[in-house]
Amino acid sequence: MTVTAGLLGAALVSIVMPTNPATAQPNSASSWEIVEPAPPPDDFYELPADLASYRPGAVIRSRPVQLAAPPARVTTWQLLYRSTGMSGAPAAAVTTLLVPLDPPGPHRLLSYQAAVDSTVRTCAPSYTLLHGESADSTEPAPIETPSVDRMFAAAGLAQGWTVAIPDHGGIDNRFLTPRQPGWAVLDGIRAAAAFAPAGLAGTDTPVALWGYSGGAIASSWAVEEQPGYAPELNIVGAAIGAPVRDLPAALRSVDGALLGGLIPVGLGAISKDSAEFARTVAGYLTPDGQARVAETRRHCVQQNLTSNPWSRLDQLLRVPVEQALADPVIARELAARGISGRSPTAPVYLYNGVNEEVAPIAATDRLADSYCRGGTPVAYRREELPPALPPQTFTTHGAVYAAATPAAFAWLKQRMTPGAAPMVGCDIQSLPSTSATPEGAAEFGSFLADALPGAVNPGR
């Protein structure tokens, strides 16, 4: 890995490092009452009484907004739009739209799915990009996730692309919900493409999708649902990094790892979707486990990871892990969030670490195989970065995020190039690191030059 790659890696890996792991303590509450914080008053998010009369993707209302650290020569809007909820009923979501004032080339749209990993509205991009996450945290995070989101948006804006950052959890603020995040992403693209101030070409607009980890879950659902839900959209490619699409494997793999705080986050998120799952999993949790899961429903991912490093299932559960995973209710809900078997029609750049601890590589291998067998053009890159060894003060998940980003962006740029040759077949490679490939190495400098200014927030 180059020195530049290491600098970016240090920045991105530090996102998930606990600020003071030696003093992180269990939450003191012991009841299973889960009370999410009420969102701050904002009429913009209010749904109209006639929501069902809007077609999916229709803009309900819009407003110009000012980001906490706005890029130069960009106008920024937020769109509240009609979408579809987890049960198939009418729902809504918000996307934050960044429109360059002087794009150098044809109008194109990048839909960047952030790794929100929370069920709280003030953790969604429509809020954090404007206000940050500081109000959520009792311990300040070293780098807030909005800084990373602005980095990736800045890289797209530098290409002259309009960038949409949707709240893919929807107005109800879901996480790990099957299908719904894909619908929210697709309807956000519809809304942006039809929004006149964006200056896009409607459904003819070339669109790329990008997401890592929690953002990759939403992106993968979007490309899988697109042929049936939004076939009119012109999605030219999707870069999907470390998608967590096998939750039992992920729970086993992240058990005791630095990012083990994702375990109570996931259990809490699914509990929000299913009252039956919530009751069932509560019966297997210790009082402290119940308290930890309930508390994650009150915070953003940064705070939850800081508060729960190295979480272990055997410390949260009062029964063996495999007994809980074998429960029919738990098994059913985890399976519903697994590999769907649906094949995207858009080309996919899939990447993950061979020694990944959050999204196990075997599951990503199966996802790639599912796409390939269905006829999806796939470029799959398996990064062979080393594993995190005891005492687990390092995250391969974060290292791959940093090292693989430039090559993924280079692939997106190629797919967004006018007249790009169609991609066919499947190309699967295991590499020491895509940062050392010609395309990855060539992209690193320009990506850093374009993206790093987006991480600076002089107002905070």
N, C-alpha and C positions, 0 to 999 in steps of 0.2 A: 504494500500500500504506500502511496506517495506521502510526503510530509503534509501536503495540502489535504489529502484524504484524512490523514490523522487528525488535523485540526477540525475539520468538519465532523469527524467521528466523535471527537471529544465533546463538541457542542451538543450533538444529538444524543449521545449516550448519557450525558449529564442530565438530560430531561427526566430520566427515570431513576436517577440515583437518590436515595434518601438523604435529606439534609443533615440528619443526626440519628443514624440508625441505633446507636448505643442507648439512646434515651426513648426510642419509640415504645410506647406502652399499650397494652390492650385497652379498649374502651371500657369504661366503668359500668355502663348501662347493662342490664341483664334481661330486659324484657324483649319480646319479639315484635313490639309495636314499631311499625315502619311509617314514619311521617316525613315526607319530603318537604323541603322548605318551599314556601309559597314564592312564586316568581315576583320580581318587583313590578309594580303597576306600569303597564304600557299598553295603551289602546291599540297599538299596531297589531298585536297578536290576537286580538279579539276576533272570533269567527262570526260571519254573518248568519242570520237566521235561515237564509235560503242557500246554505252552503251546497246542498245537493243539486242545485240548479246550475252550478258551475261545472264545466267539463274539466277532467283532469289536466292539470298544467295551466289552467286559466289563472291570470293574475287577479287576485282579489283587491289588493291595494299595494302601493309602492311608496317609498320615501327615499330621498337622498340622505346619506349618512356620512359622518366623518370618522374614519378609522383612528384608533389610538396613535398609530404611526403611519400616516398615509404615504403611499408611494408618490413620486413626482408625476405630474401630468396625467392624473387618473381621476375619473369621476366614479363615485361609489354609491350604489343603490342597494336597498333591501326590498325584496319582493315577497309578499305573502301570497301563496298560491294554493289552489285546490290539489289535493292528492288523494291517496287511498290508504286507509288505516289497516292495521294488522288483521282485522276481521273482514275486510273488504268493503267496509262502510266509508262514506265520504269523510275525508280528513283534510288537514292542511299542513304546510311546512313553510319555512322561510329560507331563502337563499340570499347570500350577500354577493353582489355582482360588482366586479371591478372592471371598468371600461377604460382602455387607454385612449387618450385624446388624439394621438397621432400614430396609429399603427403603421408599420412599414410595409405590411403585406396584406393579402386578402383576409377578411374577417373570419376568425376561427374562435372556437370556444373550448376552454379547458375546464372541465368539472373536477375540482379537487375535493376529495372526500377526506376530511380531517379525522384523526383518531380521537374521537370525543370520549368514548368509553365511560359514559356517565348517563344517568337518567334525570339530571337536574338541568332546567332550562338555562340557568346562568353559566353553564359549562358549554353550551352550544356555540358554534362560531358566530351566529348573529349577535350574540351578547359579548363574547370574549374578544372579538376583533375590535369592538368599540370600547370595552371597559376593562379587559384583562381578567385575570383570575384571582387577583390578590385578595379580594374581599372574601373569597371562599376559604382560604387557607389559614389555619392557625400556625403553620410553619411555612415560611416563604419557600417556594420552589426555586432552584437555581436558574432555570429557564422556563418561562411559561409557554404552554403549547401555542397560544396565539402567535408568538414570535416565530415558531416553526411554520405555522400556516402562512404567515406573511412571507416567509422565505420562498415557499413553493409558489405562492401567487406571484411574487416578484419575478421569479424565473420565467413564468408564463407570460407575464406582461411585457418582459423584455423582448419576447418574440413577436409582440404585437397582438397577442391573443387576448380576448376577453376571458376573464376568470370568474367562475361561479364556485362559491364555497357553500354548499347546502347544509342545513340542519337536517341530516338524513335520519335522525330519530323522530322527526316530525314535531308537531305542536305538543304531542303527548310525551316527547322526550324518551323514546325507547332506545334500548341497546341490546344487541344480540337477538332481535326479533327477526324471524324468517320473512323473506320477501319484501316486507314493508320498506326497509331502507332502500332497496332497489327501486321501488315505485317512487319514493320521495326524490331520489336522484334523477330519475327519468322525467318526472313532472317538473323538477327544477330546471332541467335543460329545456323542456317545452316552454316554460315561463320565460326564461332568458332569451330564447330564440325569437319569441314573439314580442318582446318588450322593445318598443320603438327606440328609446334612447340608447339602447345597446348597439343599434346599427347593424344587427346581424341579418342573415338571409333566411330567416324562418327555418323551416325543417330541412332546407338544403345546406344549412350551416355545417361544415365539418366539425365534429366534436371528438375530443379525446377525454378519457377518464383516467384518474390517477388516485391511488390510495394505498396506504401501508397499514398493516395491522388492523385496528378497528375500522380504519378507512378502507382497507382492502376488502373487509367483509361486505361493506355497503357497495363497493365497486363491483365485486363478484356477483352479488345479487342483481345489480343493475344490468350487467351484460347478459346474465341468464334470463332475466325477465323481459328484456327489451324486444326480442322477436315477437312475443305474444302481446306485450303490454303497450309498446310504443314503436311499432315497426317502421314508422315514418321517419324516425330520427336517423341522421347520417353519422353514426358513430364509426370513426375511422380506426380506433384502437383504444385499448385499455391496458394500462400498466398497473399490475396488482402484486403487491409485495406482502409476503407473510400473512396470507389470509387464514384466519382461524375458522376452519370449516369442519373440524372434528373435535367437538368440545370434550368428550371423555378423554381422548388422547391429550388434549391441551391441559386438562386438569391434572392428569398424571404427570405430565412433563414439567409444568411450572411449579409443581409441588415442592416447596422448600427453596425455590430459586429466589434471586433478588427481586424479581417481579411477581413473587407469590401473592402480592396484594390483589392481583387480578382475580384470584379465586373467589374471595367474598364479593368482589365487584360483579363477577358473572352470575353468581348465585342470586344476588340481589336484583340484577337486571331481569333475569328470567322470572323471578318471583313477581315482578311488576306485571309481566305479561300474563301470568297464569296463577290465579288464586289457589288452584289445586296443587300446583308445584310448590307454591309458598308454604302451604300447610304441610305438605309431605316433607320438604327439606327441613322445615323447622323441627319436625319430630326427630330428625337425625342429628341436629346440631346441639352442641353443648350450650349452656347459657352464654358463655363468652363468644362462641361461634355465632349465636343469634345476634348478639350485640354488635359484633364486627360487621356482619352482613347488613344489618339494619342501618348502621352508621354510614356505610358506603353510599346509601341512597340519599345522603345529604351533601355530598361533596363531589368535586371534580376529580379526574383521574390522578392528577398530581398529588392532591392531599391524600387520596386513598392509598397510593403507592408509598408515600412517605410514612403513613401511619401503620402500614402492614407489610413491611419488608419480610421476606423469607417465610411467609405464611405457609403452614403445613396443614394438609387435610386431616391428619390424625390428631391435630390439636383443636380443630374446629368441630370434628364429628365425634359422636359418642359410640359409633359403630365402625367396623372396618370400612375402608373406602369402597372396596368392591361390592360390599353389601348394599351401600347406599346407591351406587351407580346401577345396580341390578334392579332396583325398585322400578316397577312398570311405569309409574308416573314420571319419575326422573328420567328414565331411559327414553320414554316417548318424547319428552320436551327437548332433550339433548339431540335426539335423532332428527327432529324437525328442523334443527338449525345446521344440519350436516350437508354433505354434498348432495345436490338436488338431482343430478343426472341430466339436467338441461344443458344444452350446448349453445353457447353464444354464436351469433353470426359475425360479430365484429372480431378482428384479430386481437389476440391477447398476448401481452408480455408478462409472464409469470416469473416471480423470483422469490427465493427464500434461502435460508441458511441450512446447510446439511446438519449442523449441530444446534439448530434453533431450539430454544427452550419454551417459547410461547406458542408457536405454530409448528408443531412437529413436522419434519420433512416428509415422513411417510404419508401424511394426510395430503400435503401439497402434491406429492407424486400421484396420489389417487385422483386429485382434482385435475391435474394435467392430463392424466390418462382418460378421464371422463370427457374432457373437452375434445381431446384428439380423436377419440372413438366416435364422437358426434360430428366430426368434420370441422371443428373450429381451428383456424390457423393459430398456432401457438409457438412462441419463442419462450422456452423455459430455461432459466438460468439457476443452477444449484450452487450457491456460494459455499466454499469449503473453509470458511473461517473457523478458527479453533473454538471448542466449547468453553463455557464458563466452568471453571474448576472450583472446588471448595476453597475458601469459604464463601463462594458465590458473591463476590463484590464486583462482578463484571456481568454484562448482559450481551450475549450474542445477538439477541433480538435488536438491541440498539446499534450494535456494530454493523450488522448487515444493513440496517436502515441507512446508515451513513455511507458505507462503502458502495452500496448498490445503486444509490440514487442517481449519480451522473449517467450511468449506462442506461438506466430506465428512462431518464429524460432525453437522452440521445435517441432512443427508440421512438419516443413520442414525437420528437421533432421530425423524425423521418416519416412517420405516418401522417403528420400534419402538413408535409410538404406537398404543394399542388402537383398533381400528376404522379405521385408516388406509385410505384409498381404494386399490384395486388400481392398480398402475402398469401402463400399457400403452404399447406402441410405443417408438420411439427418439427421443430428444431430444439432438441433437448441437450444441454451441455452442463457438465459439472466442472467448475473452474475454481482455482484458488481464491480469486476475487475478480468480479467484473471491473473493479477499479483499475486492474492491471491490463485489461484488454485494450486494443487500440481505440475503440469507440469510447470506453469509459475514461481512459486517460486523457483523450482529446477533449472530452466534455468537461472535465473537472474544473479547469481554470475559468472557463466562461460561465459555468454554472455558479461557481462561488462568487464571481464578480457580479452576476445578476441577482443572486439569491440572498447573499449575506446582508446587504443593506436592508432587506425586509425584516431582519431580526432585531434591528435597532429601534428602540422605543424611547425617544428622548423625553417623552412626557411622563414617564413613570420612574 
